[in-house]
Amino acid sequence: MGLALRIGIKSVIAMKEIDFLPTWYKSGRRRQIGYRTQYAGLGGILAVMLVWNFIAVHSLSKTKAEIADMEIKSAVVKNTAQEFARIKNEAVQLQEKAKTIEKIDSKIDIANVLAEISFLVDKKIVLSKVEFIAEKFEDGQKKKSGGSFTGKGVPPLGNVRFKVVINGVASDASDVATLICSLEDSPYFCQVIPSFTRNKEMKTTVDAGGDKIQVSEFEISCNLANYRQEVPSFAEGTQDERMAGL
């Protein structure tokens, strides 16, 4: 019985090893598997191409946007450069104007000087003329130009000093002396020199029969103290006079 069982088992195993599928079925099955593999490969390639195309389109759009941005920046830089060149040109012109103004600037404030004279003049003194005469500095020595602010000429340009000539009448010679002392004490004036003082009779009215009074006619000359005088060395023997401003 055991022998028969073993024979039966072997028969069942032999029956399982027998392939009942036809060859055409197996070939078709293999073809279907191959097709599916090819389809999967083509699908993968298509997916890769789609991703690559998306990336390329995105990169192209980004590049176009960067190029447009660079063009805008280039236009801005160009306009900025043109504006800078214009401003630089204006700055050069302003510097030239400043140099010209510096050359013609006399470095005095006429209003302040006249206010100082008005403050120093006593009520017993009547001024008839205040003349500013420009004198050019040249090699440490003054050169009179003959120009003045009274219409006699045009003063020289640049570093000049001004001689002030004051004419008027006073009730007494002592009033003239007081004015001279006041001018010497003022920081606005220096080198105060009385040109002349003389007695003069004046009528109190315009009528021919009017009374006459005795007055002192005077003329005082001085320099505006808007410069300083420097002596570099004794050996050089020259004086350097520079504008200091009031």
VENKA-V590519 format. One record per helix or strand. SS is the DSSP state (H for helix, E for strand). FROM is the first residue (numbers start at 1). LEN is the number of residues. If there is no record, write none. Layout:
SS & FROM & LEN
SS & FROM & LEN
This chain:
H & 2 & 15
H & 23 & 82
H & 110 & 11
E & 125 & 14
E & 141 & 8
E & 153 & 1
E & 160 & 11
H & 173 & 13
E & 189 & 15
E & 212 & 13
E & 227 & 4
E & 240 & 4
